[in-house]
Amino acid sequence: MDSSRSFAWFMAIGGRIAFLALWLFSPVVNTAFANSIGPILGLIISPLAALTYSLFKSTEYNNVFGIGWVILILVLMFAFDLGADIFLIFASRKK
């Protein structure tokens, strides 16, 4: 496996592993989301956006303020997740 495929797999799976570990081993995700549907969808669709939201929600204020910049960061994380998945698809193609 060449380095581009290894990087693509790391980018596609790394966020999911980090979010799943945070969900299983700390109360951060459970306090950020009211039910289990949000984290499950976040794990499948956009783990970096869900991870970012969970970390924002778990600050000392326990609330997410400044909706404009929060949405901007979540959109950037979603774009990063989508880019990593697309990169994985193209890197996995045989030449």
Secondary structure as UniProt FT lines:
FT   HELIX           3..25
FT   HELIX           28..32
FT   HELIX           37..44
FT   HELIX           47..57
FT   TURN            60..61
FT   HELIX           67..92
//
